Amino acid sequence: MLYVEVTIDKTKKLPTGAVSALAIELNKRLQRKYPDIEAMVRIAGMDRLSVRNGTSEDKEAIEEILQETWESADDWFVR
């Protein structure tokens, strides 16, 4: 199983509910390519992506999916 952890810098001003909404949408998108994956999004001291039990190719693909998800927030995030 792949484990993904995305941390978002706590100094960023995000709308209420954005972190949980990002976690839900990211999991949906990741599970299309990796059915056996678990992703967690949380606030921390800095922005970071951690991928456990994956190859460098997996990490690159996950980075792309994360970027696409973040950039398309207007499509899936409802305030």
C-alpha positions in Angstrom: 0.0 0.0 0.0 1.2 3.5 -0.8 1.0 6.2 1.9 0.9 9.8 0.9 1.2 12.7 3.3 0.7 16.3 2.1 1.5 19.0 4.6 0.5 22.7 4.0 2.3 25.5 5.6 0.3 26.8 8.6 1.0 30.4 7.6 -1.0 30.1 4.4 -4.5 31.5 4.7 -6.9 28.8 3.5 -10.7 29.0 3.5 -12.5 26.9 6.2 -12.8 23.3 5.0 -10.1 23.6 2.4 -7.8 21.0 4.0 -10.5 18.3 4.3 -11.9 19.0 0.9 -8.4 18.7 -0.6 -7.9 15.4 1.1 -11.2 14.0 -0.2 -10.5 15.2 -3.8 -6.9 14.1 -3.8 -7.8 10.6 -2.6 -10.4 10.3 -5.4 -7.9 11.3 -8.0 -5.1 9.2 -6.6 -7.3 6.1 -6.3 -8.0 6.2 -10.1 -4.3 5.4 -10.7 -3.4 3.7 -7.4 -6.4 1.8 -6.0 -4.4 0.8 -2.9 -3.4 4.2 -1.7 -4.1 6.3 1.4 -3.5 10.1 1.4 -3.6 12.4 4.3 -3.5 16.2 4.1 -2.7 18.3 7.2 -1.4 21.7 8.4 2.2 21.8 9.5 5.3 24.0 9.6 6.0 23.8 5.9 4.7 22.5 2.5 5.8 19.0 1.9 4.9 15.8 0.1 5.9 12.4 1.5 5.3 9.1 -0.4 6.0 5.9 1.4 6.3 2.5 -0.3 6.5 4.0 -3.7 9.1 4.4 -6.5 10.5 7.7 -7.7 8.1 7.3 -10.7 5.2 7.0 -8.3 6.3 10.1 -6.5 6.5 12.1 -9.7 3.0 10.9 -10.8 1.6 11.8 -7.4 3.2 15.2 -7.5 1.5 15.8 -10.9 -1.9 14.7 -9.6 -1.5 16.9 -6.5 -0.6 19.9 -8.7 -3.6 19.3 -11.0 -5.9 18.9 -8.0 -4.6 22.1 -6.3 -4.9 24.1 -9.6 -8.4 22.9 -10.2 -9.8 23.8 -6.8 -12.3 26.2 -8.3 -14.0 23.1 -9.9 -14.3 21.0 -6.7 -14.0 23.3 -3.7 -17.3 24.7 -2.5 -17.2 27.3 0.3 
